[in-house]
Amino acid sequence: MTCRKLGPVAALVVLAALAAGCATPAPEPVSMRDPSVNFAAFKTFGWVAGSTSTDQPVMLLDQHIRAAITGELNRRGYVAATEKPDLLIAYETASAQKVENNPVRVGVGIGSWGGNMGGSVSMGSPSVRNYKEGSLVIHAVDASRNTEVWQGQVSGKLSKGSTEPAAIYQAVGKAMKDFPARPAGQ
C-alpha cells in the first residue's frame, strides 16, 4: 500500500469541507404518535377548553396560530366542531435565550486566469452571539379517552418577522407535517 502526500491546495480543500460539515443545521420538526390509534375514526376537532389567553398581544398571535392549525387540519380532511369534537387541539409556545458559538471560520479559494493559477486561505476569529429561540408544540387529544394521541414540535431562531402570519403558517405546517390525513371520501 502506498501513501501519497496531499498538495497544499488539496489539503486546504479537505480542511474547508470538514469545517463546512461542522455547521449546525436548523432543528428538524419532531412528532410523536400513538401507534395504536386509528386516526380514520376521527372526523372533527375542537380546542381544549381554557387554552385562550386574555393578554391582547398574545390574543392576536393566538388567532394566527389557531387559524394556521385549523387550515392544516382542514387540508387533512378534519372539520371543526363546536359540540363533542373527536379530537381536542391545544398548543403551547415558548422562547428562550440561546448562545451560538462559531469556533473558527476557514475560507479557501482556488482559481486561475490565463496561464497562472492561484489560491488563498483565510481564517476568522471565533465568535459568540446570543439569540432567541422559539418553540411551538401542538397536541392532539382523543376527546373520548382524554389521552394525547399525537404531538408535533418545531423550534427555530426568532427574528423580526417570526410573528407574521406567513411565518406562523410555515411553522405550523412544519410542526404538523406528520399529522395523519383522513382517508379520502370518508
N, CA and C atoms as a LAMMPS dump frame, in Angstrom:
ITEM: TIMESTEP
0
ITEM: NUMBER OF ATOMS
558
ITEM: BOX BOUNDS ff ff ff
-5.0000000000000000e+02 5.0000000000000000e+02
-5.0000000000000000e+02 5.0000000000000000e+02
-5.0000000000000000e+02 5.0000000000000000e+02
ITEM: ATOMS id mol type element x y z
1 1 1 N 0.854 -1.166 0
2 1 2 C 0 0 0
3 1 3 C 0.899 1.227 0
4 2 1 N 0.578 2.179 -0.853
5 2 2 C 1.384 3.39 -0.931
6 2 3 C 0.588 4.568 -0.429
7 3 1 N 1.279 5.493 0.176
8 3 2 C 0.649 6.715 0.67
9 3 3 C 1.148 7.874 -0.158
10 4 1 N 0.23 8.738 -0.552
11 4 2 C 0.592 9.941 -1.285
12 4 3 C 0.371 11.134 -0.4
13 5 1 N 1.261 12.065 -0.493
14 5 2 C 1.116 13.303 0.252
15 5 3 C 0.155 14.212 -0.491
16 6 1 N -0.756 14.812 0.226
17 6 2 C -1.664 15.772 -0.391
18 6 3 C -0.93 17.073 -0.631
19 7 1 N -1.182 17.69 -1.776
20 7 2 C -0.618 19 -2.04
21 7 3 C -1.271 20.023 -1.127
22 8 1 N -0.66 21.213 -0.99
23 8 2 C -1.22 22.22 -0.09
24 8 3 C -2.627 22.658 -0.484
25 9 1 N -2.922 22.731 -1.777
26 9 2 C -4.256 23.147 -2.22
27 9 3 C -5.278 22.069 -1.882
28 10 1 N -4.925 20.807 -2.138
29 10 2 C -5.85 19.705 -1.832
30 10 3 C -6.097 19.614 -0.33
31 11 1 N -5.072 19.838 0.463
32 11 2 C -5.234 19.799 1.919
33 11 3 C -6.178 20.901 2.386
34 12 1 N -6.079 22.076 1.782
35 12 2 C -6.97 23.176 2.147
36 12 3 C -8.412 22.878 1.767
37 13 1 N -8.612 22.24 0.623
38 13 2 C -9.965 21.879 0.203
39 13 3 C -10.567 20.883 1.186
40 14 1 N -9.791 19.895 1.594
41 14 2 C -10.276 18.907 2.573
42 14 3 C -10.595 19.59 3.899
43 15 1 N -9.728 20.488 4.354
44 15 2 C -9.956 21.22 5.599
45 15 3 C -11.236 22.042 5.525
46 16 1 N -11.463 22.706 4.401
47 16 2 C -12.678 23.513 4.237
48 16 3 C -13.925 22.637 4.238
49 17 1 N -13.854 21.469 3.599
50 17 2 C -15.005 20.567 3.582
51 17 3 C -15.326 20.068 4.978
52 18 1 N -14.299 19.76 5.757
53 18 2 C -14.529 19.327 7.138
54 18 3 C -15.137 20.445 7.975
55 19 1 N -14.649 21.667 7.8
56 19 2 C -15.185 22.799 8.566
57 19 3 C -16.635 23.059 8.195
58 20 1 N -16.976 22.945 6.917
59 20 2 C -18.358 23.158 6.487
60 20 3 C -19.27 22.082 7.053
61 21 1 N -18.762 20.869 7.209
62 21 2 C -19.563 19.787 7.768
63 21 3 C -19.881 19.982 9.236
64 22 1 N -19.176 20.867 9.914
65 22 2 C -19.402 21.108 11.34
66 22 3 C -20.491 22.153 11.59
67 23 1 N -20.993 22.814 10.546
68 23 2 C -22.038 23.824 10.725
69 23 3 C -23.303 23.155 11.251
70 24 1 N -23.968 23.789 12.186
71 24 2 C -25.168 23.225 12.798
72 24 3 C -26.401 23.555 11.96
73 25 1 N -27.118 22.544 11.469
74 25 2 C -28.327 22.818 10.693
75 25 3 C -29.483 23.223 11.613
76 26 1 N -30.515 23.811 11.02
77 26 2 C -31.708 24.176 11.784
78 26 3 C -32.357 22.902 12.326
79 27 1 N -32.936 22.961 13.533
80 27 2 C -33.547 21.753 14.092
81 27 3 C -34.73 21.281 13.236
82 28 1 N -34.833 19.997 13.072
83 28 2 C -35.931 19.412 12.311
84 28 3 C -37.17 19.307 13.201
85 29 1 N -38.359 19.413 12.6
86 29 2 C -39.58 19.213 13.379
87 29 3 C -39.619 17.782 13.936
88 30 1 N -40.23 17.641 15.094
89 30 2 C -40.322 16.339 15.751
90 30 3 C -41.792 16.058 16.013
91 31 1 N -42.201 14.807 15.797
92 31 2 C -43.577 14.447 16.139
93 31 3 C -43.6 13.064 16.776
94 32 1 N -44.651 12.853 17.575
95 32 2 C -44.876 11.559 18.212
96 32 3 C -46.331 11.192 17.965
97 33 1 N -46.567 9.908 17.771
98 33 2 C -47.926 9.438 17.51
99 33 3 C -48.144 8.133 18.249
100 34 1 N -49.348 7.987 18.816
101 34 2 C -49.715 6.736 19.455
102 34 3 C -49.997 5.73 18.336
103 35 1 N -49.167 4.709 18.174
104 35 2 C -49.341 3.774 17.055
105 35 3 C -50.605 2.917 17.145
106 36 1 N -51.197 2.833 18.317
107 36 2 C -52.394 2.005 18.472
108 36 3 C -53.68 2.736 18.07
109 37 1 N -53.577 4.034 17.766
110 37 2 C -54.773 4.824 17.467
111 37 3 C -55.07 4.819 15.971
112 38 1 N -56.34 4.608 15.634
113 38 2 C -56.808 4.647 14.255
114 38 3 C -57.322 6.059 13.965
115 39 1 N -56.537 6.864 13.288
116 39 2 C -56.924 8.248 13.021
117 39 3 C -58.097 8.348 12.044
118 40 1 N -58.394 7.28 11.318
119 40 2 C -59.551 7.294 10.413
120 40 3 C -60.857 7.429 11.199
121 41 1 N -60.836 7.088 12.476
122 41 2 C -62.034 7.193 13.309
123 41 3 C -62.333 8.635 13.712
124 42 1 N -61.365 9.51 13.596
125 42 2 C -61.543 10.918 13.963
126 42 3 C -62.01 11.711 12.742
127 43 1 N -63.057 12.496 12.943
128 43 2 C -63.562 13.325 11.842
129 43 3 C -63.542 14.806 12.187
130 44 1 N -63.744 15.126 13.457
131 44 2 C -63.898 16.523 13.854
132 44 3 C -62.848 16.905 14.894
133 45 1 N -62.662 18.212 15.036
134 45 2 C -61.734 18.711 16.049
135 45 3 C -62.306 19.967 16.686
136 46 1 N -61.838 20.227 17.889
137 46 2 C -62.178 21.435 18.633
138 46 3 C -60.968 21.815 19.467
139 47 1 N -61.114 22.822 20.271
140 47 2 C -59.994 23.329 21.068
141 47 3 C -60.145 22.937 22.52
142 48 1 N -59.044 22.657 23.182
143 48 2 C -59.04 22.354 24.606
144 48 3 C -59.602 23.574 25.329
145 49 1 N -60.521 23.349 26.244
146 49 2 C -61.145 24.448 26.989
147 49 3 C -60.11 25.181 27.832
148 50 1 N -60.252 26.508 27.89
149 50 2 C -59.377 27.319 28.722
150 50 3 C -58.001 27.562 28.139
151 51 1 N -57.821 27.318 26.839
152 51 2 C -56.488 27.497 26.263
153 51 3 C -56.326 28.862 25.601
154 52 1 N -57.233 29.793 25.848
155 52 2 C -57.128 31.124 25.274
156 52 3 C -56.591 32.097 26.309
157 53 1 N -55.645 32.902 25.912
158 53 2 C -55.069 33.901 26.805
159 53 3 C -55.896 35.183 26.754
160 54 1 N -55.847 35.987 27.799
161 54 2 C -56.583 37.249 27.805
162 54 3 C -55.678 38.448 27.558
163 55 1 N -54.398 38.213 27.372
164 55 2 C -53.436 39.286 27.098
165 55 3 C -53.583 39.707 25.631
166 56 1 N -53.877 40.973 25.346
167 56 2 C -54.172 41.432 23.987
168 56 3 C -53.117 41.068 22.942
169 57 1 N -51.808 41.353 23.154
170 57 2 C -50.841 40.981 22.118
171 57 3 C -50.802 39.482 21.86
172 58 1 N -50.96 38.678 22.895
173 58 2 C -50.949 37.243 22.719
174 58 3 C -52.21 36.789 21.995
175 59 1 N -53.327 37.479 22.213
176 59 2 C -54.566 37.092 21.55
177 59 3 C -54.424 37.156 20.038
178 60 1 N -53.75 38.179 19.514
179 60 2 C -53.559 38.286 18.079
180 60 3 C -52.69 37.129 17.591
181 61 1 N -51.628 36.834 18.3
182 61 2 C -50.776 35.695 17.963
183 61 3 C -51.578 34.404 18.063
184 62 1 N -52.396 34.286 19.099
185 62 2 C -53.251 33.118 19.287
186 62 3 C -54.177 32.924 18.087
187 63 1 N -54.762 33.993 17.59
188 63 2 C -55.652 33.9 16.427
189 63 3 C -54.906 33.369 15.203
190 64 1 N -53.694 33.864 14.988
191 64 2 C -52.912 33.412 13.829
192 64 3 C -52.523 31.939 13.96
193 65 1 N -52.105 31.53 15.147
194 65 2 C -51.716 30.131 15.342
195 65 3 C -52.93 29.224 15.167
196 66 1 N -54.059 29.601 15.766
197 66 2 C -55.275 28.786 15.625
198 66 3 C -55.735 28.698 14.171
199 67 1 N -55.654 29.807 13.448
200 67 2 C -56.049 29.799 12.025
201 67 3 C -55.131 28.877 11.224
202 68 1 N -53.837 28.909 11.521
203 68 2 C -52.89 28.047 10.809
204 68 3 C -53.145 26.577 11.124
205 69 1 N -53.396 26.25 12.39
206 69 2 C -53.682 24.861 12.768
207 69 3 C -54.996 24.404 12.132
208 70 1 N -56.006 25.263 12.17
209 70 2 C -57.287 24.925 11.546
210 70 3 C -57.102 24.648 10.061
211 71 1 N -56.333 25.492 9.382
212 71 2 C -56.071 25.282 7.96
213 71 3 C -55.385 23.951 7.688
214 72 1 N -54.394 23.609 8.504
215 72 2 C -53.697 22.334 8.323
216 72 3 C -54.645 21.154 8.554
217 73 1 N -55.475 21.237 9.595
218 73 2 C -56.42 20.153 9.872
219 73 3 C -57.459 20.036 8.756
220 74 1 N -57.96 21.161 8.259
221 74 2 C -58.917 21.131 7.148
222 74 3 C -58.299 20.482 5.909
223 75 1 N -57.05 20.814 5.602
224 75 2 C -56.364 20.217 4.44
225 75 3 C -56.212 18.708 4.593
226 76 1 N -56.188 18.264 5.82
227 76 2 C -56.046 16.827 6.067
228 76 3 C -57.4 16.13 6.227
229 77 1 N -58.492 16.848 5.999
230 77 2 C -59.813 16.234 5.987
231 77 3 C -60.598 16.313 7.275
232 78 1 N -60.127 17.057 8.267
233 78 2 C -60.844 17.187 9.539
234 78 3 C -61.712 18.444 9.494
235 79 1 N -62.828 18.402 10.215
236 79 2 C -63.787 19.502 10.232
237 79 3 C -63.92 20.031 11.656
238 80 1 N -63.98 21.351 11.77
239 80 2 C -64.15 21.973 13.095
240 80 3 C -65.543 21.674 13.626
241 81 1 N -65.635 21.383 14.921
242 81 2 C -66.917 21.111 15.565
243 81 3 C -66.985 21.9 16.866
244 82 1 N -68.164 22.452 17.155
245 82 2 C -68.334 23.191 18.399
246 82 3 C -68.822 22.29 19.527
247 83 1 N -69.504 21.216 19.174
248 83 2 C -70.015 20.287 20.187
249 83 3 C -69.43 18.898 19.976
250 84 1 N -68.909 18.322 21.039
251 84 2 C -68.379 16.956 21.069
252 84 3 C -67.441 16.626 19.901
253 85 1 N -66.314 17.342 19.79
254 85 2 C -65.345 17.002 18.742
255 85 3 C -64.633 15.687 19.065
256 86 1 N -64.146 15.018 18.025
257 86 2 C -63.408 13.772 18.204
258 86 3 C -62.007 14.041 18.77
259 87 1 N -61.374 15.1 18.269
260 87 2 C -60.034 15.483 18.711
261 87 3 C -60.076 16.844 19.369
262 88 1 N -59.346 16.994 20.438
263 88 2 C -59.17 18.296 21.075
264 88 3 C -57.742 18.749 20.783
265 89 1 N -57.612 19.981 20.336
266 89 2 C -56.317 20.514 19.937
267 89 3 C -55.875 21.564 20.951
268 90 1 N -54.616 21.506 21.315
269 90 2 C -54.003 22.503 22.194
270 90 3 C -52.61 22.784 21.644
271 91 1 N -52.092 23.933 21.979
272 91 2 C -50.722 24.233 21.603
273 91 3 C -50.085 25.054 22.706
274 92 1 N -48.78 25.084 22.676
275 92 2 C -48.037 25.922 23.617
276 92 3 C -46.84 26.508 22.88
277 93 1 N -46.489 27.709 23.281
278 93 2 C -45.319 28.37 22.716
279 93 3 C -44.358 28.688 23.852
280 94 1 N -43.096 28.771 23.508
281 94 2 C -42.074 29.126 24.487
282 94 3 C -40.92 29.788 23.757
283 95 1 N -40.183 30.603 24.48
284 95 2 C -38.964 31.18 23.915
285 95 3 C -37.882 31.144 24.968
286 96 1 N -36.655 31.08 24.502
287 96 2 C -35.509 31.019 25.413
288 96 3 C -34.316 31.699 24.769
289 97 1 N -33.49 32.289 25.586
290 97 2 C -32.245 32.87 25.107
291 97 3 C -31.243 31.742 24.9
292 98 1 N -30.574 31.757 23.782
293 98 2 C -29.578 30.735 23.458
294 98 3 C -28.272 31.417 23.1
295 99 1 N -27.201 30.66 23.153
296 99 2 C -25.877 31.154 22.774
297 99 3 C -25.402 30.33 21.59
298 100 1 N -24.967 31.018 20.558
299 100 2 C -24.441 30.357 19.368
300 100 3 C -22.938 30.584 19.329
301 101 1 N -22.2 29.518 19.177
302 101 2 C -20.749 29.584 19.171
303 101 3 C -20.247 29.173 17.797
304 102 1 N -19.526 30.044 17.136
305 102 2 C -18.885 29.729 15.863
306 102 3 C -17.388 29.696 16.125
307 103 1 N -16.814 28.486 16.249
308 103 2 C -15.431 28.386 16.677
309 103 3 C -14.441 29.114 15.76
310 104 1 N -14.227 28.641 14.592
311 104 2 C -13.268 29.248 13.676
312 104 3 C -13.847 29.161 12.27
313 105 1 N -13.712 30.225 11.525
314 105 2 C -14.173 30.22 10.138
315 105 3 C -12.953 30.096 9.229
316 106 1 N -13.053 29.189 8.252
317 106 2 C -11.967 28.972 7.301
318 106 3 C -12.526 29.174 5.899
319 107 1 N -11.834 29.956 5.102
320 107 2 C -12.221 30.164 3.71
321 107 3 C -11.089 29.734 2.804
322 108 1 N -11.441 29.042 1.705
323 108 2 C -10.438 28.571 0.768
324 108 3 C -10.864 29.019 -0.619
325 109 1 N -9.912 29.533 -1.387
326 109 2 C -10.199 29.937 -2.757
327 109 3 C -9.135 29.409 -3.694
328 110 1 N -9.571 28.888 -4.84
329 110 2 C -8.654 28.386 -5.86
330 110 3 C -9.143 28.948 -7.181
331 111 1 N -8.249 29.401 -8.011
332 111 2 C -8.668 29.919 -9.297
333 111 3 C -7.503 30.063 -10.238
334 112 1 N -7.853 30.324 -11.466
335 112 2 C -6.808 30.554 -12.459
336 112 3 C -7.29 31.619 -13.428
337 113 1 N -6.334 32.3 -14.012
338 113 2 C -6.629 33.292 -15.015
339 113 3 C -5.478 33.291 -15.992
340 114 1 N -5.782 33.083 -17.224
341 114 2 C -4.702 32.954 -18.194
342 114 3 C -3.934 31.679 -17.916
343 115 1 N -2.628 31.75 -17.86
344 115 2 C -1.808 30.584 -17.593
345 115 3 C -1.408 30.459 -16.14
346 116 1 N -1.863 31.368 -15.305
347 116 2 C -1.471 31.356 -13.901
348 116 3 C -2.561 30.734 -13.031
349 117 1 N -2.126 30.092 -11.96
350 117 2 C -3.075 29.51 -11.012
351 117 3 C -2.739 30.059 -9.632
352 118 1 N -3.767 30.278 -8.835
353 118 2 C -3.531 30.818 -7.511
354 118 3 C -4.52 30.267 -6.508
355 119 1 N -4.216 30.482 -5.28
356 119 2 C -5.099 30.034 -4.209
357 119 3 C -4.959 30.947 -3.016
358 120 1 N -5.956 30.901 -2.152
359 120 2 C -5.892 31.711 -0.937
360 120 3 C -6.607 30.994 0.189
361 121 1 N -6.215 31.34 1.385
362 121 2 C -6.834 30.793 2.585
363 121 3 C -7.056 31.953 3.54
364 122 1 N -8.216 31.983 4.169
365 122 2 C -8.456 32.995 5.195
366 122 3 C -9.031 32.305 6.421
367 123 1 N -8.737 32.862 7.55
368 123 2 C -9.245 32.318 8.802
369 123 3 C -9.884 33.445 9.587
370 124 1 N -11.025 33.186 10.2
371 124 2 C -11.711 34.171 11.018
372 124 3 C -11.646 33.787 12.482
373 125 1 N -11.772 34.76 13.308
374 125 2 C -11.693 34.504 14.745
375 125 3 C -13.021 33.924 15.257
376 126 1 N -12.963 33.226 16.356
377 126 2 C -14.183 32.659 16.946
378 126 3 C -15.155 33.776 17.349
379 127 1 N -16.439 33.443 17.318
380 127 2 C -17.433 34.425 17.737
381 127 3 C -18.526 33.745 18.558
382 128 1 N -19.102 34.502 19.441
383 128 2 C -20.213 34.039 20.263
384 128 3 C -21.305 35.086 20.151
385 129 1 N -22.551 34.616 19.958
386 129 2 C -23.647 35.581 19.883
387 129 3 C -24.89 34.988 20.53
388 130 1 N -25.674 35.864 21.113
389 130 2 C -26.934 35.467 21.745
390 130 3 C -28.063 35.612 20.734
391 131 1 N -29.029 34.733 20.826
392 131 2 C -30.224 34.835 20.001
393 131 3 C -31.396 34.24 20.776
394 132 1 N -32.582 34.505 20.294
395 132 2 C -33.798 34 20.937
396 132 3 C -34.36 32.874 20.08
397 133 1 N -34.612 31.737 20.723
398 133 2 C -35.194 30.593 20.031
399 133 3 C -36.638 30.42 20.488
400 134 1 N -37.52 30.212 19.541
401 134 2 C -38.925 29.98 19.857
402 134 3 C -39.312 28.548 19.55
403 135 1 N -40.254 28.012 20.31
404 135 2 C -40.749 26.65 20.103
405 135 3 C -42.266 26.666 20.058
406 136 1 N -42.818 25.821 19.219
407 136 2 C -44.259 25.62 19.126
408 136 3 C -44.516 24.132 19.252
409 137 1 N -45.36 23.747 20.208
410 137 2 C -45.743 22.35 20.401
411 137 3 C -47.256 22.266 20.226
412 138 1 N -47.688 21.356 19.364
413 138 2 C -49.117 21.158 19.098
414 138 3 C -49.507 19.772 19.593
415 139 1 N -50.612 19.702 20.336
416 139 2 C -51.093 18.449 20.917
417 139 3 C -52.456 18.113 20.32
418 140 1 N -52.686 16.832 20.027
419 140 2 C -54 16.335 19.629
420 140 3 C -54.409 15.279 20.657
421 141 1 N -55.589 15.483 21.244
422 141 2 C -56.076 14.617 22.321
423 141 3 C -57.353 13.925 21.869
424 142 1 N -57.428 12.62 22.071
425 142 2 C -58.651 11.861 21.818
426 142 3 C -59.649 12.291 22.885
427 143 1 N -60.709 12.985 22.476
428 143 2 C -61.668 13.546 23.428
429 143 3 C -62.4 12.475 24.22
430 144 1 N -62.677 11.335 23.608
431 144 2 C -63.432 10.3 24.32
432 144 3 C -62.597 9.62 25.403
433 145 1 N -61.291 9.518 25.209
434 145 2 C -60.428 8.866 26.199
435 145 3 C -59.611 9.856 27.025
436 146 1 N -59.642 11.128 26.645
437 146 2 C -58.854 12.176 27.29
438 146 3 C -57.361 11.795 27.336
439 147 1 N -56.856 11.341 26.17
440 147 2 C -55.482 10.876 26.042
441 147 3 C -54.839 11.512 24.814
442 148 1 N -53.623 11.996 24.99
443 148 2 C -52.916 12.565 23.849
444 148 3 C -52.588 11.449 22.855
445 149 1 N -52.883 11.71 21.559
446 149 2 C -52.629 10.705 20.531
447 149 3 C -51.581 11.162 19.515
448 150 1 N -51.292 12.461 19.508
449 150 2 C -50.276 12.988 18.58
450 150 3 C -49.704 14.273 19.165
451 151 1 N -48.414 14.495 18.87
452 151 2 C -47.759 15.729 19.282
453 151 3 C -46.726 16.098 18.226
454 152 1 N -46.696 17.366 17.855
455 152 2 C -45.705 17.852 16.906
456 152 3 C -45.016 19.078 17.468
457 153 1 N -43.727 19.212 17.183
458 153 2 C -42.954 20.331 17.731
459 153 3 C -42.004 20.861 16.673
460 154 1 N -41.876 22.185 16.657
461 154 2 C -40.901 22.839 15.791
462 154 3 C -40.266 23.973 16.587
463 155 1 N -38.996 24.23 16.34
464 155 2 C -38.326 25.34 17.007
465 155 3 C -37.343 25.966 16.032
466 156 1 N -36.995 27.208 16.305
467 156 2 C -36.053 27.904 15.454
468 156 3 C -35.753 29.285 15.997
469 157 1 N -34.811 29.955 15.347
470 157 2 C -34.436 31.307 15.75
471 157 3 C -35.589 32.26 15.496
472 158 1 N -35.85 33.112 16.473
473 158 2 C -36.873 34.134 16.309
474 158 3 C -36.224 35.373 15.699
475 159 1 N -36.917 35.952 14.747
476 159 2 C -36.433 37.173 14.113
477 159 3 C -37.572 38.173 14.071
478 160 1 N -37.333 39.316 13.453
479 160 2 C -38.367 40.357 13.392
480 160 3 C -39.673 39.858 12.801
481 161 1 N -39.633 39.059 11.749
482 161 2 C -40.847 38.604 11.076
483 161 3 C -41.408 37.293 11.591
484 162 1 N -40.903 36.781 12.7
485 162 2 C -41.331 35.472 13.187
486 162 3 C -42.792 35.413 13.61
487 163 1 N -43.382 36.549 13.963
488 163 2 C -44.784 36.531 14.384
489 163 3 C -45.724 36.983 13.269
490 164 1 N -45.203 37.167 12.071
491 164 2 C -46.044 37.496 10.928
492 164 3 C -46.854 36.252 10.546
493 165 1 N -48.081 36.448 10.033
494 165 2 C -48.919 35.285 9.682
495 165 3 C -48.232 34.281 8.755
496 166 1 N -47.499 34.743 7.751
497 166 2 C -46.841 33.81 6.823
498 166 3 C -45.832 32.93 7.552
499 167 1 N -45.067 33.503 8.477
500 167 2 C -44.08 32.728 9.237
501 167 3 C -44.778 31.746 10.173
502 168 1 N -45.897 32.159 10.751
503 168 2 C -46.654 31.28 11.65
504 168 3 C -47.224 30.098 10.865
505 169 1 N -47.804 30.366 9.696
506 169 2 C -48.353 29.281 8.869
507 169 3 C -47.246 28.296 8.476
508 170 1 N -46.073 28.814 8.159
509 170 2 C -44.953 27.95 7.794
510 170 3 C -44.522 27.093 8.983
511 171 1 N -44.419 27.686 10.167
512 171 2 C -44.014 26.939 11.363
513 171 3 C -45.037 25.863 11.709
514 172 1 N -46.321 26.201 11.646
515 172 2 C -47.372 25.221 11.943
516 172 3 C -47.336 24.086 10.91
517 173 1 N -47.129 24.434 9.647
518 173 2 C -47.029 23.414 8.602
519 173 3 C -45.894 22.44 8.86
520 174 1 N -44.754 22.962 9.311
521 174 2 C -43.62 22.099 9.634
522 174 3 C -43.931 21.215 10.846
523 175 1 N -44.522 21.817 11.882
524 175 2 C -44.835 21.052 13.094
525 175 3 C -45.84 19.939 12.808
526 176 1 N -46.763 20.186 11.863
527 176 2 C -47.829 19.218 11.585
528 176 3 C -47.575 18.382 10.334
529 177 1 N -46.372 18.389 9.816
530 177 2 C -46.103 17.674 8.555
531 177 3 C -46.411 16.183 8.654
532 178 1 N -46.298 15.593 9.834
533 178 2 C -46.562 14.164 10.01
534 178 3 C -47.947 13.876 10.596
535 179 1 N -48.798 14.911 10.701
536 179 2 C -50.136 14.68 11.248
537 179 3 C -50.922 13.834 10.228
538 180 1 N -51.542 12.741 10.682
539 180 2 C -52.225 11.833 9.751
540 180 3 C -53.416 12.491 9.049
541 181 1 N -53.479 12.311 7.738
542 181 2 C -54.611 12.801 6.947
543 181 3 C -55.742 11.774 7.015
544 182 1 N -56.955 12.263 6.899
545 182 2 C -58.105 11.362 6.843
546 182 3 C -58.156 10.706 5.472
547 183 1 N -58.61 9.468 5.417
548 183 2 C -58.746 8.815 4.112
549 183 3 C -59.73 9.591 3.23
550 184 1 N -59.428 9.71 1.973
551 184 2 C -60.302 10.437 1.041
552 184 3 C -61.672 9.777 0.971
553 185 1 N -62.708 10.607 0.909
554 185 2 C -64.071 10.122 0.763
555 185 3 C -64.73 9.644 2.037
556 186 1 N -64.128 9.873 3.18
557 186 2 C -64.754 9.432 4.437
558 186 3 C -65.213 10.599 5.235
